[in-house]
Amino acid sequence: MASRIAPTERQKRLGRELRKMRLTAGVSAQAAAGILRVDRSRLSNIEQGIRAISEERLLALADACACQDQAFVAALARMTRTTERGWWERYRDLLPAGLLDISELEAGALRMRTAHSVHIPGILQTSDHALAVFRVVIPALPEHEAALRLAHRVERQKILDGTASPEYIGVIHEAALRMQFGGRKVARAQLEHLLAASESPRITLRVIPFEAGAFPGAGQTVNYAEGPVPQLDTVQVDSTHGPEFLYEDSQLSKYRSHLDWMERIALPEDKSRNFIHGIARHL
């Protein structure tokens, strides 16, 4: 299997999980290379996601590491299989790779929990709102790249369509609801779009009003994507340099606690809809 110049976040994650499995079992790199019938250099590349691993070799390694979690091993095995190219691959080399990694993460999630303090969740933004956001970045985006980002974002949003969509739970702070990206008319249409989306049985929106006070992680955007097994959950957070992906056990636990706290202090669904409607009515 050929080497990858720039592995995707999913490919790097598979390699990281194989290395973690090997180290937990106390299997040396030399022994693992022997089990896989490869040299240590190739093993290193597999564990970095630079080279692929076949399902058969993965199962052999899991057996040698005495991994008893069959659901976890099966989930890893599915990650080795060649599948159809995701729709996001059409944007490869046109948009930053991190944006495509977000799309792939969402496509594989069984449930998503998000928290936004300043921005409306990207997966629920209207086109006008999204364009207004894209036009206030530094350095400024050329119009053709802003258009590409918008097209990509619109396709991302299709993940919430249909009965097979993942469950989505979004917590949005009042500050985000009152930001007028694109002006009052665009802001009103954005809030009306949120209200329409909240009618879906697969989408839950909760609002944290100003009066709720402080909470951990205030100001940070969090996207917690639940995988086929808890060990494959992933947290994606935004930074000025692009999206970051976190999946250490301590990091997952920390952000689950953040989201649990925020959901505890957020308004119930019906009161959240009334709250959003009230803001929209006065725009």
N, C-alpha and C positions, 0 to 999 in steps of 0.2 A: 504494500500500500504506500502511495506516494506521501512525501512529507508536505506539511502545510506551512506556508509562509506566515500566515496570520490566523491561528486557530480561533474559532468563535468561543464565546464565553461558555457555551454548552460543552464544547469539545474539551476546553480546559478543565471544566468541572468534572467530567468523566475521569480524566487523568488524575486529578487531585484526589478523587474518591478511591481510585485504585491504589495510589500511594498511601493514603490513610489506612486502607484495609491491610496493606502489606506491613506497614510499620506497627499497627496495632497487634498484628499476629506475630511480630518479631521475625518476619521473613526478610533476610538480607536481599539487597539488590542483586547480588550475584546469584543467589538461589532462585529469586523470581525470574531472572533472565533465563536461567536453565529450564525452569518450568515452562516458560513461553517459547523456548528454543530461539532466543534472540540474543544479541550481545548487549552489554550493559549500556552502551550508547543509545541503542534503539529503545531499551526499556526507559531510559531517562526521557527520550523524546515522547514516548507513549504517556508517561506520567505528566508531561507538560502540555499534552494535547496536540503536540506537533505531528505525531504519527497516530494513525488509527489502530485499533485493536479489534480482532474478530470476536464474535460472540463465543466461539469455541475456546479461544485462549482466555477470555475473561472468566468463563466458567471454570476452566482448569485452575486459574489463579485463585478464585474464590474457594475452590475445594481445597487447595493447598494451604490457604489461610484459615481453613476451618470456619468459614463464615456461615453461621447457622440461620441468619436472617434471610429466608428465602424470598420474601417480598422485595427486600432491598436488592438482592442479587438479580432478581428478575427485572427490576427497574433499570439497573445498570446494563443488563443484557439488551434491553430495548434501546438503550442509548447508543449501542454499537451498530445497530442495523441501519443500512442505507435506506433512506426514505426519499420521497419526492422533495425537490427543492422548495423551500418555503417561499411564499410570495415576496417576502422581504429581500430575497436574493436579487430581485430585479434592481434593487437600489445599491447593490454592492459596488464599491468604488465611486459611487455618486454621493453618498451620504456617509457621515462618520459611522464606523463599525459599531460603536456603542448603541446607536439608535436601532440598528438591526438586531443586536443582542437583546434589547428590550422586547422587540416584536417576537423573537423566538421564545423568550422567557414566558411571555403572556400566552403564546400559543400552546405551551406545554403545561400551563397551570390548571389545577383543578379548582382552586379558589384564590381570589386576590383580595387582600386587605390593604387599603391605601389611606394615607393621611396627608392632607395639604393645608398649609397655613396661609399662603399668599396666592397660589395659583389654583385655578380649577384643574381637576385631573385631566391630563392630556387626552385620555381615552374617552372623555366626555365633553371635550371642547367643540364649539361650533367652528366652522371654517373662518369666519370673520374674527372671532376671538383669537384663534391660533395664529392667524396672520399678524394680528396686532402684537402678539407676544414675540413672534419671529422678527419683527421689525424694530425691536428695542434691545438687540443684543450687541455686544462689543467683541470684535469688530463687526460692523454692519454686514449683513448677508446680502449678496447680490440677489436680484429679483428671481433669477432662475433657480437659485438654491432655496430661497424661501418657498417657491412654488413646489419644488421637489419635496421639501419637508412637509408641506401641507398635504400633498398627495399621499405621502407615506403615513401621515397621521390619520387621514381619512380611512385608509386601508386597515390600520391598526384597530380602529373602532369597530370593525366588522366582527371582531372576536366576541363582542357582547350580543351579537344578533343570533337568534335561533335558540332552540331548546337544548342544544349541545354546548352552549356557551358556559364558561366557568362562572361560579357564583362570585359576585362582586360586592364588596362592602367598602364604601368610601366615607371617610370622615373629613369634613371640610370646615375650616374655621370661618367665622363670620368675616374676618378680614379679607379672605379670598372672595367671598360673595360680594363684597362692597368695592373691590377693585374694578375700575371702569376702563379696562383695556379696550381700545377702539372707540370709546365714548359711551354715552348713556344708551343710545339705541342698541349698540352691539352688546352692551352689558345686560340690558333687559332681555334681549333674545337669548343670551347665554343662560340666564336664570330660568327662562321658560323651557329651554332645552333640558336643563337638569330636572325640572319638574316632570317633563314628559318621560325622561329616562327612568325616573324613580318609580314609575308605574309598572315597570317590568318586574315580574316575580323573581328574577335572578339578580336584580340590582337593589341594593340597600344604601340609602344616603342618609347620613347623620350629620347634624350641624353642631359645632361647639360655639356658643355665643360668647361675646366678650366677657360677660359677667361670670362665666364659668371659672375664670382665673387662670392660674398657671398650670402647666402640665409638662412632663418630660419631653424633650425633643422639639420644643416649640420652635417654629421657623423652619423645620426640616421637612423635606418631602420624602415620604417613605412608601415603597411599593413592596409588600410582602406577598410573594407568590408561593403557594403551597404546591409541592410536587406530588408524585404518585406515592411517595413514602415521606415521612417527616424528615428523614436525613437528607432529602434532596430539596428541601425548601430553600428559597433564595430571597435575600433582601436586596432591593435596588434603591439606592439613594442618589440624589442629584448633587453635583458639585460644579464649580465654575469650569472645570476641565472636562466635564462630561459625566455620564453615569458610572457609578461604582457598584460592584456586585459583591455581596458579603454572604458567606455561608458557614463560617465557623460556628460551632455549637453555642459558644458564649454570645456571639453576635445575634444569632437567631433568637435566643432566649431574651436578650435585651430588647430587641425590637418587638417581639410578641408582648412583652410587658408594657412597652410604650403604647402599643395599639390597644391593649386591654384597658389601660388607664384612660386613654382618650375616648374609647367607646363607653366607658362608665360615666364620664361627665358630659357626653354629648346628649342632645335632645333625642327623644324617641322619634321613630320614623314619621309619624303623623305630625308631630309638632315641628319637626325639621322642615317638612313640606310647607307647613303654614308659615314658618319663619322665612323661607326662601321666597314664597309668594308675597309676603309683606314687603320685603326689600325690593322685589321687582315692581310692585305696584307703585312705589314711590320714586321710581326712576323716570 
